[in-house]
Amino acid sequence: MKIGELADITDLAPSRIRFYERIGLLKTVSRKANGYRTYPPEAVTVLKLITTAQQAGFSLDELRTLLPADLGAWDHGSLLDALQQKIRDIEEIQARLTQSKAQLQAVLAELKSKPEDMDCASNAKRVLSQFGLGTPTAGKSS
């Protein structure tokens, strides 16, 4: 099939398909005598794998090492290792996000508990100093 048809099937721009070819992710491309690219039906599968894997957080470099030139030649152990590592990466990100969320919620709660006789700027300074985020005063060392 030609690149336009492949683009229609995969909902990818032709420039994106050419990019994947140029960086070595799409390897099943041949050229006709007139220079036009032709793609086998397997190219649809490869492109769908690339887009799905990117949505799951895989980088293009990771995909380049993971995707075999021939879809019938998967290295089962490498595939399992890559998927397990990606799950660990996601869990680490989730833990950092959970911690960040808790910190922001604590700051928000403190900001909301502003004493009625305090202006907003003074309250912000109060909260920032509680969380160790205030600016150090001149002459004091940390």
N, C-alpha and C positions, 0 to 999 in steps of 0.2 A: 504494500500500500504506500501511497505518497504521504508526505508530511502533513498536508492539509487534512486528509482523512484521519490520520493518527491523532492530530490535534483535536478534531471534532469528537472522536471516540473517547479521548482521555480528558477533555476539557482543559488541555494545556495549550499555551501559546506555542506556535512553531519555534519561536526564539528560545523558549524554555527547553523544548525537545532537542534543539541543536546544541544548547548549552550542556545538557546531560550527556550528549554524544561527545562533545569536545572534552569534557572532564573525565570521560571513560566510564560513565555509569551505564550508558546505552551502547552496547557493543555489537548488536546484531544488525548493523546498518550496512547496506551495500549501495553502490552507485551504478546507475545506468550509463551508457556511453555518452549521453547528453549531460551528465553531471548531476542529474536529479537523484536524490536519496530515495531508496525504497526500504521499507520496513516489513519484517515478517510479522505474523500475528502475535508472536511471543513478545514483541515490543510493547504491546498494550499491557501485558502482565507485568513486565519490568517497570514500566512507567507508573502503574498503579501501586506496585510495591514501593517504589521510590517515594511517591507522594504520601502513602500511608505511613511509611517509616519516618518520614520527616514530621508528620503530624504527631507521631509518638515520641519525637524528641531526638531522633537520630540525625547526626550531622552528615553532610555530604561526604566528608572524609571517612566517617564510620561506614557509610553505605558502600563506598568504593572498595573497602577491604572485605565487606560482608557479602556483597552480591557476587555470585559466580558468573563467569562469562556464559556458561551454559546452565540454564535453570534446572537441568537434570543432574547437576553436579554439586549440590549443596554439601557443605561440610557440617554435618549434624552437630558435632561438638562445638565448633566455632559459633554456629548459630545459637545454640543454647547458651553458651558463655556470653555472647553479645546481648541477648535478651535479658539474661539474669543481671548483667552489669547495668543495663539501662533501667531495670526495675530498681536496683540499688540507688542509682543516680536520682531517679524520681523521688524515692523515699527520702533521700538527703535534702532535696529541694523542698519537699513537703514539710520536713522538720524545721528547716530554716524559715519557711513561710509561716508555720504555726507559731514559732518563736517571735517573729516580726509582728504578727497579728496581735499576739498577747501584749507585746510592748506598746504597740500603738493603742490598744484598748485601755491600757493602764494610763497612758498619757492623756487620752481622751477623757477618761473618768476624772482624772485630776483637774483637767481644764474645766470640765463641767461643774466641778465642786468649788468654783470660784466664790470666795466670800463676797457677800453683797456690797461691802464697802470698798472693794478693791477694783481698780480699773483693769482693763484687759491686758495692757502691756505689763503691768506689775504681776498679774496672775501668770502670764506666760513666763516671766523671769522666775517666779516662784516654782512653777512646774519644771522648767528646764533645770533649775538647780537641784531639785529633788531627784532628778534622773541623771545628774552628773553631766548635763548638756550645756550648762551655762558657760559664759565666757569667763576665763580667769581674770581677776582684777589685777591691775598693775602692781608690781612689787611683790606679788605672791608667787611662790614657786609651786609647781605641781608635784 
